[in-house]
Amino acid sequence: MSDQPTQYRFSFGPWNIHEGADPFGPPVRDSFTFDEKVKVYRELGFVGIQFHDDDIVPDINDKTHAQLMQRTREVKQLIGDHGLTPEIVAPRLWEDPRTIDGAYTSNNSSEREYAIERSKRCIDVANEIGCRNIVLWLAREGTYLREAKDSAAAVGQMSDAINIMLDYHPDIRILIEPKPNEPMDQAYIPTIGHALGLAYASKEPDRVGGLIESAHAILAGLDPSDEMGYALYHKKLWSVHLNDQNGLKFDEDKAFGSVDLRRAFNQVRVLEENGYGRNGEFVGLDVKVMRTQPREISTKHLLNSRKMFLRLLEKVRTLHREIERQFIDARDYEGLDFYILEHLMGQ
């Protein structure tokens, strides 16, 4: 295995360091400034930074194009001074009052136009900061009520939006991040298979791929490693957001491997054995710090998730493949099951 990389590049978004507010309670920690968040990346072993467009340019809707570019250049200088690389930029379409009924799939044409224009501004920001990966988390592209929308027409609206973005800038790539629910009751693009269907339906399929988040796959009742394997086969897994999830409930974004070590092991394995990272892909994390953490130790979830990936990577690389093959050839899956458990336990 000497030809395999010994290190991966890791990223996270500034929203992963937060004040502890949740749907049931207010903030419990003082805020970190954006500059303070940027400073901790290298300390934690990260070189990639994930962005929403308004992480870079706050109040983005109210800025002129010149103001947009000026602020973006300032952030580019800041992250460059810290040796950080912008991995992705995503238009934050789900918080604006104009997107309560969907962004690209709103029943209101002026609201759909807003979503397209906001996406173009996001592309301008990404281009200026030196990032070609535009992530579409289609958060509100779904329905609260089946009869309120035409699902076939909605898929067409999303496809049209993607094509407009591809036309807008020739160098960008679009990464679709699927999720089955939350905040909408039901999403139109719930899995990576649906996302890749949109990719292949686009006018330039080579420029449209996917981003898989562990918790989103779990919420769909699927194993994240299988979803990743599907996208890897299609050569369209362009980023991952690793985390963990305790059952089919709200999106918890727990630290990677904190709920199910074996499930985490298989995610690391499918990435490692299919060459993920060799073309510059980042191992992204999307993990929420526990509400109970004091401010001064509220980045441990990021450090621990990165450590867990690297420890499981070592488990992947030290798995005795011949022993595994013998169990498989004998169809002794009980034996294989216990062998994997022993290996993970260090026996």
C-alpha positions in Angstrom: 0.0 0.0 0.0 3.1 2.2 -0.3 1.6 4.1 -3.3 -1.3 5.3 -1.3 -1.3 8.8 0.3 -0.4 9.0 4.0 -2.3 12.2 4.6 -5.6 13.6 3.5 -6.5 17.3 3.5 -9.3 18.3 5.8 -11.8 21.1 5.8 -14.7 22.5 7.8 -17.0 25.5 7.7 -16.9 28.4 10.2 -20.5 27.6 11.2 -19.1 24.5 13.0 -17.8 26.8 15.7 -20.9 28.3 17.1 -22.7 29.6 20.2 -24.7 26.5 21.1 -28.2 27.7 20.1 -30.6 25.0 19.0 -34.3 25.0 18.1 -35.1 24.6 21.8 -32.8 27.1 23.4 -30.8 30.3 23.0 -27.0 30.6 22.7 -24.9 29.5 25.6 -21.4 30.7 24.6 -20.0 34.0 23.5 -19.3 34.2 19.8 -16.0 33.9 18.0 -15.3 36.5 15.4 -14.7 35.3 11.8 -11.1 36.2 12.2 -10.8 34.2 15.4 -12.3 31.2 13.7 -9.9 31.4 10.7 -6.9 31.4 13.2 -7.8 28.0 14.6 -7.8 26.0 11.4 -4.1 25.2 11.2 -3.9 24.7 14.9 -6.5 21.9 14.5 -4.8 20.3 11.4 -7.1 21.7 8.8 -6.1 23.4 5.5 -9.5 23.7 3.7 -12.3 26.1 4.5 -15.9 25.6 3.5 -17.9 28.8 2.9 -21.5 29.9 2.4 -21.5 33.0 0.2 -22.5 35.2 3.2 -19.7 33.8 5.4 -17.5 35.7 3.0 -19.7 38.7 2.4 -22.2 39.3 5.2 -25.5 41.0 4.1 -24.6 39.9 0.6 -28.0 40.9 -0.8 -27.5 44.5 0.1 -24.0 44.9 -1.4 -23.1 46.3 -4.8 -20.9 44.2 -7.1 -17.9 46.4 -6.2 -18.6 45.9 -2.5 -19.0 42.2 -3.1 -15.6 42.0 -4.8 -13.8 44.2 -2.2 -15.0 42.1 0.7 -14.1 38.9 -1.1 -10.6 40.1 -1.8 -10.2 41.0 1.9 -11.2 37.4 3.0 -9.0 35.9 0.3 -6.1 37.8 1.8 -7.0 36.7 5.3 -7.2 33.0 4.6 -4.2 33.2 2.4 -2.2 34.7 5.3 -3.1 31.6 7.3 -2.3 29.1 4.5 -5.9 28.1 3.9 -7.6 26.9 0.7 -11.2 27.7 -0.1 -12.8 24.3 -0.8 -16.4 25.1 -1.6 -18.8 28.1 -1.7 -22.6 27.6 -1.3 -25.4 30.1 -1.9 -27.3 30.3 1.4 -30.8 30.2 -0.1 -32.8 28.7 2.7 -32.8 31.7 5.2 -34.2 34.5 3.0 -37.9 35.2 3.5 -38.3 34.9 -0.3 -37.4 31.2 -0.1 -39.9 30.0 2.5 -41.7 28.0 -0.3 -38.5 26.9 -2.0 -35.8 28.7 -3.9 -35.5 27.3 -7.4 -38.8 25.5 -6.9 -40.9 28.3 -5.4 -44.4 28.6 -6.8 -43.6 32.3 -7.2 -41.7 33.2 -10.3 -40.1 36.4 -8.8 -38.8 34.3 -5.9 -37.3 31.8 -8.3 -35.6 34.7 -10.1 -34.1 35.9 -6.8 -32.7 32.4 -6.2 -31.0 32.4 -9.6 -29.6 35.9 -9.1 -28.3 35.0 -5.6 -26.6 31.9 -7.1 -24.9 34.1 -9.7 -23.6 36.4 -6.9 -22.3 33.3 -5.1 -20.5 32.3 -8.3 -18.9 35.8 -8.6 -17.7 35.5 -5.0 -16.3 32.0 -5.5 -14.5 33.0 -8.7 -12.9 36.0 -6.9 -11.8 34.0 -3.9 -10.3 31.3 -6.1 -12.8 28.4 -5.7 -14.5 26.5 -8.5 -16.7 24.3 -6.4 -20.3 25.6 -5.9 -22.3 23.4 -3.5 -26.1 23.3 -3.8 -27.7 22.1 -0.6 -31.3 22.1 -1.9 -32.6 22.8 1.5 -36.1 24.0 0.7 -36.5 22.3 -2.7 -39.3 20.1 -1.6 -42.8 20.3 -0.1 -44.7 20.6 3.1 -47.8 19.4 1.3 -47.9 17.1 -1.7 -50.7 18.9 -3.5 -48.9 22.3 -3.2 -46.4 21.6 -5.9 -45.8 19.6 -9.1 -42.9 17.4 -8.4 -42.1 16.8 -12.0 -42.1 20.5 -12.8 -39.9 21.1 -9.7 -37.2 18.7 -11.0 -37.3 20.7 -14.2 -36.9 24.0 -12.4 -33.8 22.7 -10.5 -32.4 21.4 -13.7 -32.9 24.7 -15.4 -31.2 26.5 -12.5 -28.2 24.3 -12.8 -27.9 24.9 -16.5 -28.1 28.7 -16.0 -25.3 28.5 -13.5 -23.2 26.4 -15.8 -23.7 29.0 -18.6 -22.9 31.8 -16.2 -19.3 30.8 -15.6 -17.4 28.2 -17.7 -15.0 27.0 -15.0 -17.3 26.3 -12.0 -18.3 22.8 -10.9 -21.6 22.2 -9.2 -21.8 19.8 -6.3 -25.3 18.7 -5.3 -25.7 17.8 -1.6 -28.8 15.7 -1.1 -30.8 15.4 2.1 -34.2 13.6 2.5 -35.9 16.1 4.8 -35.5 19.0 7.2 -36.2 21.8 6.8 -38.8 20.7 4.3 -41.0 17.7 5.2 -40.0 15.9 2.0 -37.2 16.8 -0.4 -37.2 16.3 -4.1 -33.5 15.3 -4.2 -33.2 13.0 -1.1 -30.2 10.8 -2.1 -27.1 10.8 -4.2 -28.8 8.8 -6.9 -31.3 11.6 -7.3 -28.5 14.1 -7.3 -26.6 12.3 -10.0 -29.8 12.0 -12.0 -29.8 15.8 -12.1 -26.1 15.8 -13.0 -26.6 13.6 -16.0 -29.6 15.6 -17.1 -27.6 18.8 -17.1 -26.1 20.3 -20.3 -22.6 19.6 -19.0 -22.6 16.4 -16.9 -18.9 16.5 -16.5 -19.3 19.7 -14.4 -22.0 18.4 -12.1 -21.3 16.0 -9.3 -22.1 15.3 -5.6 -21.3 16.0 -2.0 -22.4 13.3 0.5 -23.0 14.1 4.1 -23.0 11.1 6.4 -26.0 12.2 8.5 -28.1 12.9 5.4 -27.6 9.4 4.1 -28.5 8.0 7.6 -31.6 10.1 7.7 -32.6 8.5 4.4 -32.2 5.1 6.0 -29.1 4.3 4.0 -25.5 3.5 4.8 -23.2 6.4 4.0 -20.5 4.2 2.7 -22.9 2.7 0.1 -23.9 6.1 -1.0 -20.3 7.1 -1.3 -19.5 3.9 -3.3 -22.3 4.7 -5.7 -20.9 8.2 -6.4 -17.3 7.0 -6.5 -18.2 4.5 -9.2 -19.6 7.4 -11.3 -16.5 9.4 -10.5 -18.8 12.1 -9.1 -17.9 12.1 -5.4 -16.2 15.5 -5.2 -16.6 16.2 -1.5 -17.8 14.6 1.7 -19.2 16.0 5.0 -18.4 13.4 7.6 -20.3 13.3 10.8 -22.5 10.9 12.7 -26.2 10.5 13.5 -28.1 8.7 16.3 -31.1 7.4 14.5 -33.8 8.8 12.2 -34.4 12.1 13.9 -33.3 15.7 13.3 -29.9 16.3 11.7 -27.5 16.0 14.7 -24.1 16.4 13.0 -22.4 14.5 15.8 -18.6 14.1 15.8 -17.5 11.6 13.2 -17.5 8.0 14.6 -19.1 9.0 17.9 -22.2 6.9 17.4 -21.2 3.9 15.2 -17.5 3.2 14.8 -18.1 0.4 12.3 -20.2 2.6 10.1 -17.4 5.3 10.2 -14.8 2.6 9.4 -16.6 1.6 6.3 -16.8 5.2 5.1 -13.1 5.7 5.5 -12.5 2.4 3.8 -14.6 3.1 0.7 -12.9 6.5 0.3 -9.4 5.1 0.8 -9.8 2.0 -1.5 -11.4 4.1 -4.3 -8.7 6.7 -4.4 -10.7 9.6 -2.9 -8.4 12.5 -2.2 -5.9 11.8 -4.9 -7.4 14.4 -7.2 -7.4 17.1 -4.6 -10.7 16.3 -2.9 -11.0 17.3 0.7 -12.2 15.3 3.7 -14.8 17.7 4.9 -16.4 17.7 8.3 -19.8 19.1 9.2 -20.0 18.6 13.0 -21.8 20.5 15.7 -20.1 21.1 19.0 -22.2 19.9 22.0 -24.2 22.6 23.6 -22.6 21.8 27.0 -19.1 22.7 26.0 -17.5 25.8 27.5 -16.3 28.3 24.9 -12.6 27.7 25.5 -12.9 24.0 24.6 -15.6 24.3 21.9 -13.4 23.1 19.0 -12.7 19.6 20.4 -15.4 18.1 18.2 -13.4 19.1 15.1 -10.1 17.9 16.4 -11.6 14.6 17.6 -13.4 14.0 14.2 -10.1 14.5 12.3 -8.3 12.2 14.8 -11.0 9.6 14.4 -10.7 9.6 10.6 -6.9 9.1 10.8 -7.2 6.3 13.4 -9.8 4.5 11.3 -7.6 5.1 8.2 -4.9 3.1 10.0 -7.4 0.4 10.7 -8.3 0.2 7.1 -4.7 0.0 6.0 -3.8 -2.7 8.6 -6.8 -4.9 7.8 -5.4 -8.3 6.8 -6.9 -8.7 3.3 -6.0 -12.4 2.9 -7.8 -13.3 6.1 -10.8 -11.3 5.0 -10.6 -13.1 1.6 -10.6 -16.5 3.2 -13.7 -15.8 5.2 -15.4 -14.5 2.0 -14.4 -17.4 -0.1 -15.7 -19.8 2.6 -18.9 -17.7 2.8 -18.2 -17.6 6.5 -19.7 -14.2 7.1 -20.1 -14.8 10.8 -16.4 -15.3 11.0 -15.8 -12.2 8.9 -18.2 -10.2 11.1 -16.2 -11.1 14.2 -12.9 -10.6 12.6 -13.8 -7.0 11.7 -15.1 -6.4 15.2 -11.8 -7.7 16.7 -9.8 -5.6 14.3 -11.7 -2.5 15.3 -11.2 -3.4 19.0 -7.5 -3.8 18.5 -7.4 -7.5 19.1 
